[in-house]
Amino acid sequence: MEISGIFSAIVIGLIIGVLGRLVVPGRQHIGVLWTIAVGILAALVGALIAHALGVGDTKGIDWIKWLIQIGLAALGVAFLDCAKARRRH
């Protein structure tokens, strides 16, 4: 992955984190910074998975890559929310 790809993954990660949080039902008890961090990580890992599957760079919009990234962000948000809920109780 080139430096421009990493930079774009970070910028896209900001959006991915918010979308991932919207996918998870109910109220999440994690902060905005955690949401952004999860989104960035999900964008980077999702891009790597998409490239490994051969769907990272397609003509037009990379819908499959976006779905992978949003799915990973939703899993990350749900995991952090559960971890914080256990710590509170």
N, C-alpha and C positions, 0 to 999 in steps of 0.2 A: 504494500500500500504506500502510495506516495505521500509527501507532506501535505499537498493540497487535499488529498483524500482524508487524511487525519483531521485537518482543520475543518473541512466540511462536515465530517462525522461529529465533531464536537458541537458545531453550530446546529446541526440537525438534531443532535442529542438533546439540546434544550427543548426543542419542540417534541421530540419523542417522549421525553419524561412526562410532559404535560398530557400528551395523548395516552400514554400508558396509565397515568393516574385516572384519567377519565374512563378508561375501560374497566377498571376495578370498581365493583359496586360498593356502595356505602361510603362512609366518611373514613378517610385515612388519617392517622395520627402521626404523620411524618411532616417535616418542614419542607419548605420550598427548596432549600439547598440540597437536601437529600433527594428530592424529586429530580433536580437537575443532574446530580451526580449519577443517579440510576439511569437517567436518560442518556447521558454521555456514554456510560459503560455499555448500555444496551445498544446504542448506535454503533459503537466500535466493534463489539462482539457480533452483532447482527450483520454488519458489513463483512466481517471475516467469514461468517457462516455462509452468507449469500455467495461470496466469491468462491468458497470451497465447493458449493453446490453448482457453480457455473451460472448463477443468475444475478450476479453482482452488477454487471454492466450489460444492460440491454438497450435496444433502441427505444427511445421514449422514456417514460417514467418507470422506475424500477419498483413496481408495486409489490413484488414478492419480497424484495429486500425490506421495504417499508413495513410490511406485515410481520416479518421476522423481528425487526427492531421494536415495533410497538408491542408485540407479544412478549418479548424479553423484558421490556420496560414494565409491562403490567405484572409479570411474575416478580420482578424485583421490588416493585412498590408493594405488592401483596405480602411478599416475604418480610420486608422491613416493617410493615405495619403489624404483622403477627409477632415479630421479634420484639417490637416496642410494647405491644400489648402484654406479652408474657413478662417483660421486665417490670411493668407497672404493677402487676398483681403479685 
